[in-house]
């Protein structure tokens, strides 16, 4: 036996017992052991001790079972690999083992090994196992870096030590996977993993193991250190001058926090779980001692701690991998320094300081470094040694630094530089410079909002918004948003737009209206940086009003000239409209990229064009409603004639329509719907037609049928059942008792309906439902999404009067759940309410819907008792519906 890897002495094997009793005995041993770990965890024991203790518990069980079934054979070896091999075993982690076996022993030991592995599952262990010869290890490891990595973690548990020693020898860096090849493969693996998880550490439900900044990144550092430096622990990197003591402690403390979270997650879920799901975040926050505050929920405080930790780990990972790259890949190829100025030079494409004391002697260089990267596109980044110096010296950005005219001028140069702004700001945030220079920004670093609307932390969202604004100004991206790109080229000072983006959410979590608080911060910053009063007011105004345009598009009927006039009066001039439109589009896309779609794009574009026309026309010269309707009718008649329909027949049809039909539809919609009715066979009603894509970026579903009770409820229930999201609903009853209904719909992916078969499926199902004379209650079979169950949302109903259009506006906020509109429609039926129009908006897990309603005589509902009754019935029905869904 090799004296370098002695076989551990097995613990005393238990007396033979009947099979079932032996299984129960081991299960109880594991249960008691884990309960002891949980007790120690609750008593505050360091999690580093607990994962070691758990590994020791499993070691004892496996050694006893090995002794029972294979004794002291030298022909097979039991080896712990992976996280278990590192002795980092969480409560529900897989127990990864490998059985090394001599080739000639496999036939005679196969049955014993099969019994052993089956028994491991029977006693409740989640086992990941492989059975390999030493030759198998070499062949498979050489082909797969993941296998190689697992073998590097190998730890002898029981059996023949000679096989174990031989395996370590033939898979060492001198035989396969030299450190350069290993480093290149693992960095490529990390890039692919980051891309899989969205390239950010700031997802709403992050994976604490696999996300950037997660445990896998720490393991990545350890693997490279082990392969190249033969390091046994992360502290060995301090000895090799890759980490300072302070950085090492940051790394270990971050790892301990993630281990503690993972330990708690496994315990809460009762199984292996590495995702910080909404289901667990609140419970974890309270378990970690956080309490709800006046401005921040406990869960938001807990998640901010998590995000700031992984951000710091991500920074260390970046710095260390760059140092490894220089030591491993560029060992003999690191070029000579090329001078840039008295403070900086470049080396092999990376920027570095000429002297380690540069930032001490000239603190302004802490901003200069980022400006140099912008102006020298040939530079790939900053050398790791300089990154370390930035991190160690950013505390020098103090009040005196911020008051220095040279610093303010340099920051504005960064902002005005035509290239590299996004990268500059992201680096400034990563290295702590942005929060140091703008102290209010420090409050939003790692800050999350506990909802489904904001998918990133506030700082990540802000930087994504600025990225979106930058793309509007870069010609090669013109095809993405042509209107935005055209506007971006004509606004006078695009840096004002970037400043508004930087400050728009800077006051989140401070209490009060973040738009107003942020506007004051923006004004102060602009004045300190010598912007004119005009420019400062514009930036401050944009921050204060950054939500106004999206809220108007989502909640108002923007086909109503009164709405456009009111919005235009708030905007004031076309220049402000241009800036606000760009900020609004960039903000919406950065809030939740997956929820951005053609419908939202079209809504904002329609509002922009309508408002611009009103501003150019003059705020004191609003367009009269009659004039607008006449214009629409003339244009619609021109389109109808192009379709080949009879204009006179069209006029006769229109004589039965209310003015609302023309006011709230575009000429194209008026013409298309009129043509469908004129071409329909009166004997084959109901008429249901789908237009695949409209100018609004959605599919239009048009229904023409005899009016009947609860038509809206039945239609919306069927559309919901078919997996369609209703974005807009317009319902009208003609003078001769026909219902004219138009729905703008998207599929569950946020796209228009695609494919002839799919459209025919929808049309057929809806037609069959409408052919039923009786008012049937359709129960939507789709279930409430898992994420939505984690957000308690109260149902709120409010009313206002739309005097010019003689209707009542009902605004509904409640939990988004399947069948919601059908329930609302049923209440309208029971309360004698007629729906004219609806604006459907989903904000995270909450709907914010607006219904334009009248009584059965088409007059506004003004009776307070009637409105109170309607509110009560809506709340009662929806709260019951939500309980049923949960």
Buried (B, 14 or more C-beta within 10 A) or exposed (E): EBEEBEBBEBEEEBEEEEEEEBBBBBBEBBEEBBEBBBEBBEEEEEBBEBBBBBBEBBBBBBBBBBBBBBEEBBBBBBBBBBBBBBBBBBBBBBBBBBBBBBEEBBEEBEEBBEEBBEBBEBBEBEBBBBBBBBEBBBBBBBEEBEBBBBBBBBBBBBBBBBBBBBBBEBBBBEEBBBBBBBBBBBBEBBEEBBEEBBEBBBBBBBBBBBBBBBBBBBBBBBBBBBBBBEBEEBBBBBEEEBBEEEBBEBBBEBBBBBBBBBBBBBBBBEEBBBBBBBBBBBEBBEBBEBEBEEEBBBBBBBBBBBBBBBBBBBBBBBBBBBBBBBBBBEEEEBEEEEEBEEBBBBBBEBBBBBBEEBBEEBBBBBBBBBBBBBBBEEBEBBBBBBBBBBBBBBEBBEEEBBEEEEBBEBBBBBBEBEBBBBBBBBBBBBBBBBBBBBEBBBBBBBBBBBBBBBBBBBBBBBBBBBBBBBBBBEEEBBEEBEBBBEBBEEBEBBBBBBBBBBBBBBBBBBEEEBBEBBBBBBBBBBBEBEBEEEBBBBBBBBBBBBEBBBEBBBBBBBBBBBBBBBBBBBBEEEBBBBBBBBBBBBBBBBBBEEBBBBBBBBBBBBBBEBBBEBBEEEEEEBBEBEEBBEEBBEBBBEBBEEBEBEEEEBEEBBEBBBEBBBBBBBBBBBBBBBBBBBEBEEEEBBBBBBBBBBEBBBBBBBBBBEBBBBBBBBBBBBBBBBBBBBBBBBBBBBEEEBBBBBBBBBBEEBBBBEEEEBBEEBBEBBBEBBEEEEEEEBEBEBEBBEBBBBBEBEBBBEBEEBEEBEBBBBBBBBBBBBBBBBBBBBBBBBBEBBBBBBBBBBBBBBBBBBBBBBBEEBEBBEEEEBBEEBBEBBBEBBBEBBEEBE
